[in-house]
């Protein structure tokens, strides 16, 4: 399939042109946007990527309504200098607009914080809306960091007279201990899926066997499974599209931007061979829903994962624990730290040491005579 990319029309605005099932489409994805404006061009590229992913997932909207943006009034920087925001919400919008963020980035943390500000509607110096909110320590610290940066941007522009958030302290985050699945738990979980949700058993087995991120497994395509050389190539993911709904996903590079080749065990090779279609599109997904759609991790967790673990009597841990399980079992079997970091797709060993250091070179208690 030909990649969809923004082009420039005669007036300098942005145009998307592509074909689906022989029908040609063309429209301006950013009303009022300019091809020579980086922010507008990045927004158009994000929409083009969403369209391409929907076509691959057979979820394309031929009306194009899903991909259209409403015209948005722009606030020039010169105008901001002469406006005094009356509330935190207006200041927040000024700051976020100045960052020239992509659509996906804007719709993630920035949108969640804005929704909280909108509900509380605090004035510029009020911090009680944040300190008295029922947020976990990690979320509180994260949002506090964003607000500090917002006010540090506003101070030299004379939009505020002080930064009240600089006086707030971060909260202590209690690190939760990681509890990987044991060999016995792995066995009963697989048996549970084979009995109660057979369609998803290969997906769960793959997660346990490889330790890849859930979005990497969801986005794995057959063109990245090399049976001749015995490798699974992990170089992209199908992640949540924060600018869309829960079922829309966007194809991206891996979290660290790295690519890795995972050498298949005979068991993993047999698993993938057993589910390989006789005639398949190399770009088609390896793992899908029963209806052939991309797997939604939240839906999978609620409808299948929780129920299977409950049924087989395994204490609940989120599906991401399959990643910890692979790493801990690799360490127990003597895989060096550098090897574990490679398997997990980390750029160095720092995260492995931080997360799994307690499993490395664990000493035994001395043999003390007790009787």
C-alpha positions in Angstrom: 0.0 0.0 0.0 1.3 3.4 -0.9 2.1 5.7 2.0 -0.3 8.6 2.5 1.6 11.9 2.9 0.5 15.5 2.9 1.1 17.5 -0.2 0.9 21.2 -1.1 -1.8 22.7 -3.3 -1.5 25.8 -5.4 -2.6 28.1 -2.6 0.0 26.8 -0.2 -2.5 24.9 2.0 -2.3 21.2 2.8 -4.0 18.4 0.8 -4.3 14.7 1.4 -4.9 12.5 -1.7 -5.2 8.8 -1.7 -7.2 5.9 -3.1 -9.2 3.1 -1.3 -10.6 0.2 -3.3 -10.2 2.1 -6.5 -12.0 5.3 -5.3 -10.0 8.5 -5.1 -10.2 10.8 -2.1 -8.8 14.3 -1.5 -9.4 16.8 1.3 -7.8 19.5 3.4 -7.1 17.9 6.8 -6.3 21.2 8.6 -8.7 24.0 7.6 -6.8 27.2 7.4 -3.5 25.4 7.8 -0.4 26.1 5.8 2.1 23.6 4.3 5.0 25.7 5.4 3.8 25.7 9.1 5.5 22.8 10.9 2.7 22.4 13.4 0.0 22.3 10.7 2.1 19.8 8.7 2.7 17.5 11.7 -1.1 17.6 12.4 -1.8 16.6 8.8 0.8 13.8 8.9 -0.9 12.5 12.1 -4.3 12.4 10.3 -2.7 10.7 7.3 -1.2 8.1 9.5 -4.6 7.5 11.2 -6.2 7.1 7.7 -3.6 4.6 6.7 -4.0 2.6 9.9 -7.7 2.5 9.5 -7.4 1.3 5.9 -5.0 -1.5 7.1 -7.4 -2.4 9.9 -10.4 -2.3 7.5 -11.9 0.4 9.6 -11.8 3.3 7.1 -14.5 6.0 7.2 -15.4 6.8 3.6 -17.3 9.9 4.7 -13.9 11.3 6.0 -15.9 12.8 9.0 -13.6 10.9 11.4 -10.5 12.7 10.0 -11.8 16.3 9.7 -10.7 19.0 12.1 -12.9 22.0 12.9 -11.3 25.3 12.0 -9.6 26.7 15.1 -8.9 30.4 15.7 -5.2 31.1 16.2 -3.8 33.4 18.8 -0.7 35.2 17.7 2.2 35.5 20.1 2.1 39.2 19.9 -1.6 39.2 21.0 -0.8 36.9 24.0 1.7 39.5 25.2 -1.2 42.0 25.6 -3.7 39.7 27.1 -3.9 39.0 30.9 -5.4 35.6 31.5 -8.1 35.6 34.1 -8.0 32.0 35.1 -5.6 29.0 35.0 -7.6 27.5 32.2 -6.9 30.4 29.8 -3.2 30.5 30.9 -2.9 26.7 30.3 -4.4 27.1 26.8 -2.0 29.9 26.0 1.0 27.8 27.1 -0.1 24.6 25.3 -0.8 26.6 22.1 2.8 27.9 22.3 4.3 24.4 22.3 3.2 23.5 18.8 2.4 19.9 19.9 1.3 17.1 17.7 -2.3 16.1 17.8 -1.4 12.8 19.6 0.7 14.5 22.3 -1.9 17.2 22.9 -4.6 14.6 23.4 -2.7 12.6 26.0 -1.4 14.2 29.3 -2.2 17.8 28.3 -5.8 17.0 27.6 -6.3 15.1 30.9 -4.8 18.0 32.9 -6.9 20.5 31.0 -10.1 18.5 31.8 -9.2 18.6 35.5 -8.5 22.4 35.4 -11.8 22.9 33.5 -13.8 21.1 36.2 -12.2 22.9 39.1 -12.0 26.3 37.3 -9.3 27.7 39.7 -8.0 31.3 39.5 -4.3 31.9 38.7 -3.0 31.6 42.3 -5.1 28.8 43.6 -3.4 25.5 44.2 -5.9 23.8 46.4 -7.7 22.3 43.4 -4.6 20.2 42.8 -3.4 19.5 46.4 -6.9 18.5 47.6 -7.6 16.4 44.5 -7.8 12.6 44.9 -4.8 11.9 42.7 -2.2 9.1 43.1 1.3 10.2 44.0 2.7 9.6 40.5 -0.1 11.4 38.7 0.1 14.3 41.2 3.9 14.7 40.7 3.5 14.5 36.9 0.8 17.2 36.8 2.7 19.4 39.2 5.7 19.2 36.9 3.6 20.4 33.9 2.1 23.2 35.9 5.5 24.4 37.1 6.7 24.6 33.5 3.6 26.4 32.4 4.1 29.2 35.0 7.9 29.4 34.3 6.9 30.1 30.7 4.3 32.7 31.8 6.5 34.7 34.3 8.9 36.4 31.8 5.9 37.2 29.6 4.2 39.1 32.5 1.2 36.8 32.3 1.5 36.0 36.0 3.3 37.7 38.9 4.6 34.5 40.6 4.7 30.7 40.4 2.6 29.3 43.3 3.4 25.7 42.1 7.1 26.1 42.8 6.3 26.0 46.5 4.5 22.6 46.3 6.5 19.5 47.0 6.3 16.3 45.2 4.7 13.3 46.9 6.4 10.1 47.8 5.7 7.3 45.4 5.5 3.9 47.0 7.2 1.5 44.6 5.1 -1.6 44.1 7.0 -4.9 44.2 6.9 -6.8 40.9 5.4 -10.3 41.2 6.1 -12.2 38.0 4.1 -15.3 37.1 5.6 -18.5 38.3 6.0 -21.6 36.1 2.9 -23.1 37.6 0.9 -19.9 37.1 2.1 -19.7 33.5 0.9 -23.2 32.9 -2.6 -22.7 34.4 -3.1 -19.4 32.7 -2.4 -20.9 29.3 -4.7 -23.8 30.1 -7.3 -21.4 31.1 -7.2 -19.5 27.8 -7.1 -22.7 25.8 -10.3 -23.7 27.6 -12.2 -20.5 27.9 -10.8 -18.1 25.3 -9.0 -20.2 22.8 -8.8 -17.4 20.1 -6.5 -15.4 22.4 -4.3 -18.2 23.7 -1.6 -17.7 21.0 -1.5 -14.0 21.9 -1.0 -14.7 25.6 1.6 -17.4 24.8 3.5 -14.9 22.6 3.5 -12.2 25.3 4.9 -14.7 27.8 7.5 -16.2 25.4 8.9 -12.9 24.2 8.4 -10.2 26.9 7.4 -7.6 24.2 5.3 -4.7 25.1 1.5 -5.3 24.6 1.3 -2.6 21.9 4.3 -4.3 20.1 2.5 -7.7 20.1 -0.8 -6.1 18.9 1.0 -4.4 16.0 3.1 -7.4 14.9 2.7 -8.1 11.2 3.5 -11.3 9.3 6.2 -9.5 7.3 8.2 -9.3 10.6 8.1 -13.0 11.3 11.0 -14.6 9.4 10.6 -18.4 9.5 13.6 -18.9 7.3 16.1 -17.3 9.6 14.1 -18.0 12.8 13.6 -14.4 13.9 10.7 -12.2 15.0 11.5 -8.6 14.3 10.2 -6.0 16.7 10.5 -2.5 15.2 7.0 -0.9 15.6 3.9 -0.9 17.7 0.2 -0.3 17.3 -0.5 2.1 20.2 -3.5 3.8 21.4 -4.5 6.9 19.4 -5.2 9.4 22.0 -6.7 11.7 19.5 -9.3 9.0 18.6 -11.6 6.6 20.5 -10.5 3.6 22.4 -10.6 1.3 19.3 -8.5 3.5 17.1 -4.7 2.8 17.2 -1.8 4.4 15.4 1.2 2.6 14.1 4.4 4.0 15.6 8.0 3.0 16.1 8.9 1.1 19.4 8.9 3.1 22.6 12.7 3.6 22.5 12.8 3.9 18.7 14.9 0.7 18.5 14.6 -2.4 16.5 15.4 -5.9 17.8 15.5 -9.4 16.4 14.2 -12.1 18.8 15.4 -15.6 18.0 12.5 -17.9 18.1 12.6 -21.0 20.2 11.2 -24.2 18.5 8.1 -23.9 20.6 7.5 -20.3 19.6 8.2 -21.1 16.0 5.7 -23.9 16.1 3.1 -21.6 17.7 3.4 -18.9 15.0 3.5 -21.5 12.2 0.3 -23.0 13.5 -1.7 -19.8 13.2 -0.1 -18.6 10.0 -2.8 -18.3 7.2 -2.1 -20.3 4.1 -2.6 -17.1 2.0 -1.9 -14.0 4.0 -1.1 -10.3 3.3 2.4 -9.6 4.7 1.1 -6.4 6.2 -1.8 -8.1 8.0 -1.7 -8.5 11.8 -0.5 -11.7 13.4 -2.9 -11.3 16.4 -6.4 -9.9 16.0 -9.8 -10.0 17.7 -12.3 -12.8 16.8 -13.7 -10.4 14.1 -10.3 -9.7 12.6 -9.9 -6.2 14.1 -6.8 -4.9 16.0 -6.8 -6.0 19.6 -7.8 -3.3 22.1 -5.7 -4.0 25.3 -8.3 -2.6 27.6 -11.1 -4.7 26.1 -8.9 -7.7 26.2 -8.0 -7.2 29.8 -11.6 -6.7 31.0 -13.4 -9.4 28.9 -10.8 -12.2 28.9 -7.7 -11.6 31.0 -9.5 -10.9 34.3 -12.0 -13.7 33.8 -9.4 -16.3 33.0 -7.1 -15.5 35.9 -10.1 -15.5 38.3 -11.3 -18.8 36.9 -7.9 -20.6 37.3 -7.3 -19.1 40.7 -4.2 -16.9 39.9 -3.9 -13.6 41.8 -4.7 -10.7 39.4 -1.8 -8.9 37.8 -2.1 -6.8 34.7 -1.2 -8.3 31.3 2.0 -6.2 31.3 3.3 -8.6 34.0 4.0 -11.1 31.2 6.9 -8.8 30.3 8.2 -8.9 33.9 7.8 -12.7 33.8 9.9 -13.1 30.7 12.6 -10.9 32.1 12.7 -12.6 35.5 12.8 -16.1 34.0 15.6 -15.0 31.7 17.6 -13.8 34.6 17.0 -17.0 36.6 18.2 -19.0 33.6 21.5 -17.0 33.4 20.8 -14.5 30.7 23.3 -11.6 31.3 21.9 -8.1 32.0 22.9 -6.8 28.6 20.9 -9.7 27.0 17.8 -9.0 29.1 18.0 -5.3 28.1 18.1 -6.2 24.5 15.2 -8.7 24.7 13.1 -6.0 26.4 14.1 -3.3 23.9 15.9 -1.0 26.3 18.7 1.2 25.0 20.9 0.3 28.0 20.9 -1.8 31.2 19.9 1.0 33.6 16.2 0.1 33.5 16.9 -3.6 33.9 19.1 -3.0 36.9 16.6 -0.6 38.5 13.7 -3.0 38.0 15.2 -6.5 38.3 18.4 -5.8 40.2 17.1 -7.6 43.3 17.0 -10.8 41.2 20.7 -10.6 40.3 23.3 -12.5 42.2 21.1 -13.1 45.1 23.2 -14.5 48.0 22.0 -17.5 50.0 21.8 -17.3 53.8 24.9 -18.7 55.5 24.6 -22.3 56.8 24.2 -21.6 60.6 23.9 -24.7 62.9 20.6 -24.4 64.7 20.6 -27.5 66.8 
